Amino acid sequence: MGVPDIKDKLNLYGLCFASRLLLGTSRYESPRQLVDAIRAADPAMLTVSLRRQLPGRKDAGQAFWNLLRETNRTILPNTAGCQTAREAVSTACVARELFETSLIKLEVIGDEVNLQPDPFELVEAASELIKLGFKVLPYCTEDWVVCKRLIDVGCEVLMPWAAPIGTGQGPRNASALRELRQRAPHIPLIIDAGIGLPSHACQVMEWGFDGVLLNTAVSRAIHPVEMASAFAGAVRAGRSAFLAGPMTVQQLAVPSTPELGRPFSADSPESNQFLCVPRQQPA
Amino acid sequence: MSIIVNGDTQPLPEPQTLAALLILLSPPTPFAVVRNEEFIPRSAYAECCIYPGDRIEIVHPSVGG
C-alpha cells in the first residue's frame, strides 16, 4: 500500500492505464451521446462486441468502427452471448482479427435468467485462449475456487461481478468480494457487472479492487454524460481512499474533539498543558 | 447452388471460393467471416471453397458491454 500518487496506474497484462474505469458502449441513445460519455468517463478501455449487420443498417459497423478509432481508447472485445467454451474460443478468434487485439473479455454464460457465468466452460475457454496467445479478462463470480482455477490456467486479471449484469444492484456479496481481494492480493481485480451507482463503484474501490467496468449504469441513466462524469469521480475517490488507508472501525464511540481543556471542566491546569496555550505574563 | 449468408438463403453460381463470394457481396469493412460455425481467417479466403448449403456469417464491430 502506498500513498495517493499521480503515478498510480492500472496495469493489465503489461498495459498501463491512468484511468481505472472501463466503459461499455451499448444502450446509448445515439453515437453522439456515447462519444460524450466516453469523454466524461475518460475510461481506460471500451468494451465492444461483434454482430451481424442489421438489415437496413449496412454501414452501422463501419460508422461504429470509425467512432472507436477516433476515441483513441484501448478496445476490449467481448464474447457476450456465448454459452460454451467452443463458441467463446471461436468468437475470441473472430474478435482478434476484427479488432486487431489479443485482449478479450471472456463471457461464457451458464444461466439465461441471471446471466451468471458457467464456471466449467469459463475455465476451459480461458485455458484454451491463453494457449492461443490471448490476454484473457474473464467475467466470473466471487467464487474463490473458480478464481483460483482461472489464475492457474494463466489469467492475469479477473473480473468478478458485483451483481447480475444490468441489474444495478451494487455488490451483493460484500464479504465474499472482500475475501477474494485478500486471497488474490497481486491479481488485478476489476468489478464487472451489477454496479448501479457511483457509491457502489467508490465502495469497491475503497475495498482495494483495481477497477470497475460499467455500461448500463451510465447508458441508462437519465443523463448518461453527467453520470459518466460522476462515476469517474467516484472511482478516483475510492482509489484515493484505498491508498490513503481507511481508519480502523471501532465498536465504541471515540470523541474526535479533545476531552481535556474544556472551559467548564474540573481538569487541572497541569493536565491541560498540551491543549491550552498559556497566557503571556505581562512584563 | 444456394448458400445461407447471415441467415438468408442466397443463390450462387458454382464453384466459388470465399474470396470470390466476398467480392460479390462487398460487405463494408471491417468484417470477419465464420463458415459453418468455424472462423475463417482473412489469409484463408482465397483457398476456402464454398459448398451448397454452407452457412456464412459476416460480422462487424458492434456495441457491447
Interface residues (C-beta under 8 A of the other chain):
Chain A: G24 T25 S26 R27 Y28 L34 T47 V48 S49 L50 R51 R52 Q53 K58 D59 A60 G61 Q62 F64 W65 L68 P77 N78 A80 S90 C93 V94 A95 E97 L98 F99 I165 G166 N215 T216
Chain B: N6 G7 P27 P28 T29 P30 F31 A32 V34 E37 E38 F39 P41 R42 E57 I58 V59 H60 P61 S62 V63 G64 G65
